[in-house]
């Protein structure tokens, strides 16, 4: 009886194993097993990548057909190498290198041998491919740019590398993946899903038809289209204004956080990174260490925020109750602090001028903001405590943070706090006078253009902002991401914003930007001139100042908040201010009335400034 029971158990277990193995191998073999089966050939069918549109429905990026020569190394037979290389326009050395690379990846799986043939090259080669066993042509789509703008936003696609293959099992050698910009950020959405066909081979390695009558074949699924928040017309206009200049422009819709324009100058035509010349063009762009066209200055370049930062210090001083709107300070041509420290001021209409908050903003009085900042820090028992409070207020506007926008690159900027000064001077051995440059947006404070635009949006909204973002719709579905729709509150009460907004409005009416008014549009803004230093041969050298401007409009119903940085642009109202006012007019009115100012900005070049012989060393951005 025991022997019978034991035999029955063995038979039952064996039956289960055999049934399961039969099911896996004959009825439902895993795709992974099929791919490893030397008697089965897999052919991928690549989907069309999703299109990219601007906020108004203008097509920016589509697709064009391309053809890759694929190789399965184990199937390659003796061939006329010279003839084959001539057809492909490659050298014998390249042939050997590519075949070796394919063997290293997998002798059995297909690899790209020569990518991205043109239609003409494909037509010539197609008729002769039967002569070259182990090689076949794979059709796929490449990007077609219906625009020559926004390269830093759009990004590009290129072949996967070893790291991609290691980190993501979806990709096979030679396939394409998004790099930089929205192509990278929304790769999973844009790429779709590739299809695959399995072909059964006989013992002579000949194709005999679909494996299992095609029951495991899958069809490709087209990538989803995306609509960006970018206004292509505004983006194109901003790029024209920044020709022959270096810097960044970021324009936001303060009511939503949508990025209307994200300009980095110099830029490049995105079509340069398509096709067989992509690698050569990319190398040229990458090694341009002076202009840095691949470097997104709007998201990555760190600049001192300069005088626009004074608006933040005004708000903090009001919130901390150390000044009122009527508190005034006497300006003697600058602000003297400490024993020998003097911060020169250009606001003086005479030897002794009284500056309250309004005049302090529209005249950009360093004396006013030096005193206001000092009062904030000295309100508390120690400078360390005062600085901690100040730091908290500043960070509530998104500074010192990546902001959480949906683009793959960024810098957090720098907001100094007590830890920094403790490291420099020793704990409790420093005072407000040691950190006075913070009062005017110089020194240790560093921001990116998108951060400064975000501060401006928060002021336009009187105390809150939405996370900046570039995506508006996926297919026809509007984005309803909570991180983009829930406002982020600053630490400043709403009531404190009106006097600061009034001061920024007066910048246009009677202050440092009074020559830049736009008829019919009430604009609030702030000019800025940031000192610019670099190291040459180990010495700290001062270069031409950066030109900075921030603004929002209309004051009564803000539709745009903008920050403009022009490197080595002298002062705020010389370059950044005019460019900002033209961008605002373009966005709100759709046309430019001040054509003389437009012509000046379109034709003015700073290339001579950038070429000045600072010991032959190029100017370097703070990185």
VOGU-3710 file (C-alpha; in Angstrom, 3 decimals, decimal comma):
1> xxxxxxxxxx> 0,000/0,000/0,000  2,863/2,357/0,904  4,652/1,533/-2,364  1,431/2,300/-4,293  1,013/5,640/-2,488  4,643/6,626/-3,135  4,361/5,685/-6,815  1,146/7,707/-7,145  2,771/10,818/-5,637  5,756/10,536/-7,982
11> xxxxxxxxxx> 3,466/10,136/-11,010  1,324/13,121/-9,983  4,369/15,395/-9,477  5,907/14,273/-12,765  2,628/14,907/-14,569  2,436/18,431/-13,123  6,015/19,234/-14,190  5,539/17,810/-17,681  2,252/19,659/-18,127  3,766/22,943/-17,013
21> xxxxxxxxxx> 6,832/22,560/-19,220  4,653/21,646/-22,191  2,484/24,691/-21,577  5,479/27,016/-21,373  7,330/25,594/-24,364  4,501/24,631/-26,709  1,456/26,694/-25,773  2,623/29,891/-24,058  6,400/30,232/-24,067  7,669/33,451/-22,406
31> xxxxxxxxxx> 8,802/36,091/-24,866  12,243/36,046/-23,235  12,594/32,367/-24,102  11,529/33,011/-27,687  14,155/35,720/-28,054  16,856/33,334/-26,881  15,708/30,502/-29,150  18,196/30,215/-32,028  15,497/28,689/-34,251  13,320/31,793/-33,996
41> xxxxxxxxxx> 14,112/35,192/-35,464  12,538/38,328/-33,988  11,826/41,382/-36,119  10,779/44,570/-34,376  8,220/46,972/-35,774  8,892/50,438/-34,397  5,989/52,794/-33,755  5,742/56,386/-34,868  6,859/58,729/-32,118  4,278/61,173/-30,766
51> xxxxxxxxxx> 4,057/64,658/-32,255  4,836/67,811/-30,274  2,637/70,934/-30,508  2,807/74,399/-28,960  0,035/75,801/-26,750  -1,831/77,189/-29,796  -1,782/73,895/-31,711  1,145/74,745/-33,979  3,038/71,587/-34,969  6,656/71,793/-33,807
61> xxxxxxxxxx> 7,956/68,218/-34,136  6,752/65,382/-36,392  8,460/62,339/-37,961  10,186/61,349/-41,177  11,042/57,863/-42,442  14,543/56,463/-41,998  16,122/53,079/-42,601  18,647/51,200/-40,481  20,829/48,399/-41,810  20,539/45,655/-39,177
71> xxxxxxxxxx> 22,810/42,670/-38,595  22,434/39,317/-36,854  26,105/38,294/-36,470  25,585/34,510/-36,345  23,703/34,639/-39,685  26,411/36,562/-41,543  27,999/34,559/-44,381  30,999/35,294/-46,584  30,332/38,392/-48,667  32,008/40,896/-50,944
81> xxxxxxxxxx> 33,025/43,292/-48,174  34,366/45,949/-50,555  31,134/46,083/-52,554  29,005/46,169/-49,396  31,083/48,985/-47,889  30,842/50,974/-51,110  27,055/50,656/-51,103  26,904/51,853/-47,493  29,541/54,555/-47,986  31,662/53,250/-45,103
91> xxxxxxxxxx> 35,247/52,041/-44,816  36,346/48,463/-44,232  37,592/49,508/-40,782  34,099/50,719/-39,871  32,635/47,456/-41,188  34,916/45,390/-38,932  34,291/47,650/-35,924  30,498/47,570/-36,278  30,371/43,799/-36,757  32,572/43,299/-33,709
101> xxxxxxxxxx> 30,361/45,601/-31,669  27,259/43,671/-32,739  28,865/40,339/-31,779  29,757/41,732/-28,363  26,155/42,766/-27,802  24,668/39,422/-28,957  25,521/36,963/-31,773  21,833/36,013/-32,054  19,976/39,308/-31,575  19,775/42,036/-34,231
111> xxxxxxxxxx> 21,878/45,199/-33,867  22,043/48,409/-35,852  24,931/48,143/-38,311  24,493/51,448/-40,174  21,813/53,808/-38,885  19,511/56,225/-40,604  19,891/55,732/-44,332  18,173/58,307/-46,511  15,368/57,317/-48,876  17,800/57,510/-51,791
121> xxxxxxxxxx> 20,367/55,273/-50,076  17,618/52,839/-49,126  16,352/52,618/-52,714  19,834/51,701/-53,998  20,532/49,158/-51,273  17,148/47,439/-51,065  17,522/45,597/-54,378  20,866/44,065/-53,365  20,228/43,129/-49,736  19,384/39,507/-50,653
131> xxxxxxxxxx> 23,083/39,037/-51,467  24,169/39,777/-47,904  22,930/37,107/-45,530  22,587/38,181/-41,916  21,817/41,771/-42,925  18,388/43,320/-43,425  16,809/46,773/-43,508  14,675/48,007/-40,609  12,340/50,919/-41,198  11,914/53,426/-38,398
141> xxxxxxxxxx> 11,037/57,099/-38,005  13,304/60,004/-37,142  12,283/63,422/-35,942  11,258/66,071/-38,431  11,390/69,607/-37,052  8,709/71,917/-38,340  10,564/74,744/-36,613  14,118/75,955/-36,067  13,518/77,196/-32,505  13,341/75,833/-28,950
151> xxxxxxxxxx> 16,171/73,303/-29,261  16,829/73,507/-25,510  13,155/72,745/-24,793  12,586/70,001/-27,334  15,806/68,012/-26,866  16,657/65,295/-29,382  16,746/61,511/-29,826  19,779/59,277/-30,273  20,840/55,642/-29,990  20,761/53,992/-26,598
161> xxxxxxxxxx> 24,113/53,493/-24,908  25,360/50,782/-22,566  23,974/52,564/-19,523  20,514/52,784/-21,087  20,576/49,079/-21,918  21,633/48,220/-18,396  18,988/50,388/-16,719  16,000/49,642/-18,947  15,224/46,211/-20,382  12,717/47,689/-22,868
171> xxxxxxxxxx> 15,472/48,847/-25,207  17,619/46,800/-27,578  20,962/47,860/-29,015  20,584/50,470/-31,763  17,167/51,703/-30,663  16,450/55,381/-30,095  15,752/57,223/-26,860  14,954/60,817/-25,911  17,817/63,040/-24,798  17,431/66,398/-23,086
181> xxxxxxxxxx> 14,292/68,511/-23,010  10,803/67,108/-23,379  12,078/64,236/-25,538  13,813/62,909/-22,419  11,272/64,027/-19,830  8,321/62,482/-21,682  10,128/59,557/-23,337  7,676/56,960/-21,975  4,746/58,928/-23,414  6,263/59,854/-26,784
191> xxxxxxxxxx> 7,944/56,558/-27,736  4,829/54,364/-27,858  5,323/50,594/-27,755  7,206/48,603/-30,378  5,702/45,543/-31,975  7,512/42,279/-32,703  7,160/39,431/-35,211  8,627/35,965/-34,565  9,843/33,984/-37,593  10,446/30,223/-37,385
201> xxxxxxxxxx> 13,625/28,872/-39,026  14,417/25,363/-40,193  17,618/23,389/-39,509  19,236/25,037/-42,544  18,587/28,468/-40,999  15,970/29,350/-43,590  12,808/31,303/-42,764  9,786/28,995/-42,929  7,045/31,310/-41,697  5,565/32,930/-38,589
211> xxxxxxxxxx> 6,229/31,136/-35,321  3,022/29,517/-34,000  1,121/31,212/-36,839  1,882/34,606/-35,359  0,063/34,055/-32,065  2,867/35,805/-30,120  3,331/38,658/-32,565  2,364/42,114/-31,356  1,507/45,295/-33,215  3,271/48,597/-32,524
221> xxxxxxxxxx> 1,380/51,248/-30,561  1,938/54,815/-31,722  3,388/57,284/-29,229  1,066/59,865/-27,726  1,083/63,451/-28,933  1,907/66,150/-26,418  0,992/69,816/-26,310  3,450/72,142/-24,611  2,711/75,331/-22,707  5,179/77,168/-24,957
231> xxxxxxxxxx> 3,952/79,907/-27,273  6,056/79,198/-30,373  5,673/82,757/-31,686  6,831/84,289/-28,401  9,685/81,767/-28,177  10,824/82,589/-31,722  10,645/86,314/-31,029  12,693/85,999/-27,848  15,349/83,951/-29,648  15,619/86,643/-32,337
241> xxxxxxxxxx> 16,029/89,359/-29,715  18,838/87,348/-28,093  20,816/86,761/-31,287  24,490/87,722/-30,849  23,947/87,865/-27,098  24,305/85,369/-24,260  21,844/84,796/-21,489  18,418/83,443/-20,691  14,772/84,483/-20,751  11,956/82,762/-18,888
251> xxxxxxxxxx> 8,335/83,863/-19,272  5,567/82,320/-17,152  1,814/82,586/-16,937  1,518/83,544/-13,240  -2,047/82,245/-13,062  -1,009/78,671/-13,885  2,779/78,340/-13,785  2,800/77,442/-17,487  6,106/78,249/-19,188  5,347/80,558/-22,110
261> xxxxxxxxxx> 8,943/80,892/-23,297  12,243/79,387/-22,186  15,096/80,925/-24,132  18,775/80,111/-23,905  21,237/82,050/-26,018  23,189/81,155/-28,048  21,037/78,319/-29,342  21,060/76,022/-32,396  18,750/74,554/-35,015  17,308/71,281/-33,622
271> xxxxxxxxxx> 17,464/69,763/-37,126  21,265/69,573/-36,725  20,806/66,596/-34,404  18,894/64,406/-36,863  20,236/61,842/-39,284  23,687/60,438/-39,969  25,351/63,806/-39,319  23,877/64,012/-35,814  27,012/62,684/-34,100  29,345/65,044/-35,955
281> xxxxxxxxxx> 27,119/68,063/-35,278  26,644/67,142/-31,633  30,395/66,875/-31,120  30,874/70,339/-32,605  28,186/71,838/-30,357  29,429/69,977/-27,284  33,003/71,172/-27,611  32,049/74,818/-28,121  33,181/75,746/-24,613  32,830/79,486/-25,210
291> xxxxxxxxxx> 29,265/79,957/-26,506  27,975/76,698/-24,926  24,916/76,279/-27,188  23,939/73,000/-25,484  23,947/74,673/-22,069  20,423/75,729/-21,044  21,071/79,085/-19,412  17,393/79,511/-18,469  17,570/76,473/-16,147  21,271/76,007/-15,365
301> xxxxxxxxxx> 23,146/79,313/-15,373  23,662/80,797/-11,906  23,713/84,576/-11,666  23,572/87,059/-8,798  19,950/88,311/-8,949  21,012/91,920/-8,423  18,469/94,657/-7,695  15,317/92,590/-8,495  16,162/90,776/-5,248  15,480/94,034/-3,391
311> xxxxxxxxxx> 11,741/93,442/-3,847  12,112/90,285/-1,760  13,970/92,140/0,978  11,241/94,795/0,999  8,586/92,115/1,536  10,608/90,425/4,294  11,159/93,753/6,083  7,416/94,468/5,999  6,550/90,963/7,198  9,048/91,212/10,065
321> xxxxxxxxxx> 7,653/94,615/11,018  11,030/96,363/10,988  9,836/99,010/8,504  6,560/100,482/7,298  5,865/101,869/3,857  6,630/105,345/5,233  9,896/104,468/6,973  12,632/106,477/5,261  16,407/106,601/5,311  18,727/109,396/4,255
331> xxxxxxxxxx> 20,966/108,503/1,330  24,322/110,260/1,181  25,259/108,717/-2,155  25,581/105,268/-0,627  25,315/103,151/2,499  28,106/103,108/5,046  28,282/100,105/7,337  30,990/98,643/9,514  34,284/100,484/9,918  35,369/100,968/6,315
341> xxxxxxxxxx> 32,574/99,408/4,264  30,644/101,598/1,830  27,983/100,486/-0,672  27,736/103,142/-3,370  24,283/104,181/-4,573  23,304/105,797/-7,893  19,818/106,903/-6,826  20,834/110,300/-5,408  19,158/113,401/-6,834  21,260/115,526/-4,519
351> xxxxxxxxxx> 23,671/115,106/-1,665  20,942/114,198/0,830  17,936/112,253/-0,460  15,183/110,681/1,628  14,092/107,233/0,478  10,984/105,462/1,685  10,000/102,041/0,355  8,373/103,327/-2,811  11,308/105,516/-3,770  13,710/102,831/-2,636
361> xxxxxxxxxx> 12,218/100,444/-5,203  11,740/102,752/-8,181  15,107/104,455/-7,659  16,790/101,186/-6,590  18,304/102,843/-3,513  21,031/100,721/-1,924  20,913/102,805/1,244  17,244/101,978/1,795  17,682/98,250/1,344  20,928/98,096/3,289
371> xxxxxxxxxx> 19,132/99,563/6,295  16,005/97,405/5,842  18,058/94,201/5,576  20,156/95,118/8,590  17,027/95,682/10,670  15,692/92,232/9,759  18,888/90,469/10,844  19,338/92,583/13,979  15,731/92,178/15,115  16,699/88,912/16,782
381> xxxxxxxxxx> 19,026/88,236/19,730  21,759/86,921/17,430  22,688/87,328/13,781  22,386/83,570/13,435  18,711/83,647/14,470  17,988/86,642/12,257  19,640/85,028/9,259  17,656/81,815/9,814  14,380/83,762/9,666  15,516/85,686/6,569
391> xxxxxxxxxx> 16,567/82,441/4,870  13,150/80,862/5,546  11,334/83,793/3,919  13,603/83,766/0,850  13,224/80,015/0,333  9,421/80,279/0,480  9,635/81,925/-2,969  11,287/78,817/-4,413  14,900/79,965/-4,237  17,550/77,445/-3,257
401> xxxxxxxxxx> 15,345/74,748/-4,829  14,804/73,044/-8,184  11,150/74,188/-8,114  9,845/70,797/-9,297  9,322/71,724/-12,954  9,032/68,971/-15,568  12,321/69,374/-17,405  15,290/67,063/-16,818  17,956/69,635/-15,909  18,276/72,403/-13,363
411> xxxxxxxxxx> 20,275/74,047/-10,621  19,056/74,732/-7,101  20,764/78,112/-6,863  22,143/79,353/-3,571  20,531/80,961/-0,557  23,079/81,654/2,183  22,149/80,727/5,738  23,732/80,762/9,175  25,637/77,521/8,496  27,559/79,152/5,649
421> xxxxxxxxxx> 28,615/82,157/7,723  29,437/80,007/10,748  31,832/78,063/8,531  33,444/81,265/7,244  33,605/83,421/10,383  33,006/81,001/13,249  29,800/80,486/15,206  28,389/83,769/16,591  31,390/85,693/15,233  29,584/87,428/12,399
431> xxxxxxxxxx> 26,967/90,161/12,089  24,576/91,728/9,577  27,432/93,858/8,267  29,332/90,707/7,223  26,430/89,661/4,974  25,359/93,061/3,645  25,677/92,079/-0,029  22,507/90,012/0,458  20,605/93,302/0,765  21,096/94,077/-2,920
441> xxxxxxxxxx> 21,180/90,576/-4,465  24,936/90,263/-4,709  27,521/88,175/-2,909  26,470/84,689/-1,895  22,955/84,768/-3,404  22,729/82,961/-6,767  19,627/82,310/-8,875  18,671/80,821/-12,212  16,472/82,796/-14,630  13,520/80,461/-14,028
451> xxxxxxxxxx> 13,778/81,054/-10,278  13,751/84,820/-10,745  10,760/84,540/-13,092  9,029/82,455/-10,431  9,650/85,145/-7,759  8,102/87,671/-10,144  5,061/85,419/-10,642  4,655/85,119/-6,854  4,674/88,924/-6,524  2,202/89,227/-9,418
461> xxxxxxxxxx> -0,098/86,806/-7,554  0,398/88,702/-4,299  1,906/85,852/-2,328  1,692/82,503/-4,103  2,948/80,698/-7,191  2,295/77,536/-9,184  5,068/75,100/-10,006  6,448/76,061/-13,438  5,769/73,356/-16,026  6,091/72,735/-19,764
471> xxxxxxxxxx> 3,368/70,114/-20,408  -0,177/71,229/-21,205  -1,872/68,160/-22,718  -1,122/64,514/-23,511  -3,130/63,613/-26,588  -6,310/65,599/-25,951  -6,248/65,227/-22,182  -5,338/68,380/-20,220  -2,808/67,856/-17,446  -4,444/67,791/-14,047
481> xxxxxxxxxx> -1,402/67,094/-11,913  -1,910/68,299/-8,336  1,706/69,441/-8,121  0,931/71,948/-10,913  -2,552/73,033/-9,852  -2,173/73,560/-6,088  -0,643/76,973/-5,290  2,441/77,239/-3,088  2,179/80,003/-0,493  5,018/82,258/0,528
491> xxxxxxxxxx> 5,597/83,305/4,139  4,568/86,907/3,345  1,047/88,187/4,053  -0,955/89,339/1,033  -1,335/92,893/2,353  2,423/93,499/2,140  2,558/92,952/-1,621  0,603/96,016/-2,762  3,226/98,628/-1,798  5,944/96,529/-3,459
501> xxxxxxxxxx> 3,837/96,150/-6,613  3,253/99,916/-6,571  6,998/100,491/-6,334  7,581/98,146/-9,303  4,849/99,953/-11,262  6,607/103,257/-10,536  9,860/101,790/-11,908  8,139/102,207/-15,293  6,337/105,450/-14,546  9,145/107,493/-13,014
511> xxxxxxxxxx> 12,031/105,213/-12,149  14,897/103,317/-13,748  12,749/101,993/-16,642  10,636/105,073/-17,405  11,878/105,067/-21,006  10,469/101,571/-21,633  6,739/102,105/-21,181  4,269/100,352/-23,466  1,171/102,339/-24,383  -1,977/100,671/-23,085
521> xxxxxxxxxx> -0,218/98,155/-20,813  0,469/98,780/-17,129  3,731/97,012/-16,303  5,413/96,405/-12,956  9,144/95,745/-13,190  12,566/96,029/-11,649  15,900/96,732/-13,290  19,044/94,983/-12,141  22,771/95,277/-12,673  24,775/92,375/-11,286
531> xxxxxxxxxx> 28,517/92,528/-10,787  30,349/89,897/-12,782  33,598/88,325/-11,652  35,719/85,472/-12,935  39,148/84,033/-12,212  41,954/84,549/-14,725  45,352/83,037/-13,956  44,218/82,569/-10,365  43,231/86,223/-9,922  39,720/87,561/-9,366
541> xxxxxxxxxx> 38,897/89,864/-12,282  35,788/91,997/-12,710  34,152/91,803/-16,124  31,324/93,867/-17,594  28,173/93,710/-15,457  25,178/91,548/-16,316  21,960/93,258/-17,420  18,864/91,954/-15,560  15,190/92,792/-15,682  12,041/91,270/-14,185
551> xxxxxxxxxx> 8,466/92,346/-14,863  4,828/91,290/-14,948  1,827/92,702/-16,790  -0,823/93,895/-16,793  -0,520/94,987/-13,162  -4,269/94,696/-12,580  -4,637/91,251/-14,234  -1,220/89,587/-14,743  -0,892/87,424/-17,849  2,897/87,188/-18,060
561> xxxxxxxxxx> 5,793/87,253/-15,596  9,251/87,452/-17,131  12,916/87,434/-16,168  15,655/88,440/-18,624  19,413/87,983/-18,095  21,875/89,332/-20,647  25,461/88,449/-19,833  27,920/91,380/-19,927  24,958/93,606/-20,859  26,098/96,602/-18,759
571> xxxxxxxxxx> 22,975/97,721/-16,793  19,361/96,587/-16,530  17,710/99,201/-18,725  20,259/98,856/-21,536  19,450/95,345/-22,809  17,339/93,231/-20,443  14,723/95,941/-19,860  13,987/96,665/-23,540  13,890/92,946/-24,360  11,461/92,276/-21,482
581> xxxxxxxxxx> 9,140/95,120/-22,525  9,126/93,931/-26,155  8,328/90,371/-25,072  5,456/91,621/-22,895  4,005/93,709/-25,735  4,351/90,789/-28,159  2,532/88,438/-25,791  -0,310/90,766/-24,815  -0,868/92,733/-28,043  0,527/90,317/-30,619
591> xxxxxxxxxx> 2,343/93,151/-32,413  5,068/95,689/-31,651  4,384/99,431/-31,700  7,925/100,571/-30,748  9,595/99,414/-33,928  12,653/101,640/-33,365  13,385/99,916/-30,035  12,723/96,536/-31,640  15,166/97,266/-34,464  17,815/98,339/-31,969
601> xxxxxxxxxx> 17,515/95,120/-29,931  17,409/92,911/-33,026  20,539/94,437/-34,527  22,604/95,125/-31,411  25,381/92,608/-30,825  27,523/91,877/-27,769  29,958/89,631/-29,621  32,727/92,242/-29,370  32,162/92,377/-25,624  32,497/88,604/-25,346
611> xxxxxxxxxx> 35,625/88,652/-27,509  37,550/91,108/-25,336  41,039/89,737/-24,634  40,801/88,814/-20,948  44,180/87,045/-21,153  42,671/85,006/-23,962  40,383/83,189/-21,512  36,656/82,879/-22,293  34,089/84,214/-19,857  32,667/81,427/-17,730
621> xxx> 29,194/81,204/-16,291  28,882/80,484/-12,581  28,385/76,721/-12,475
//
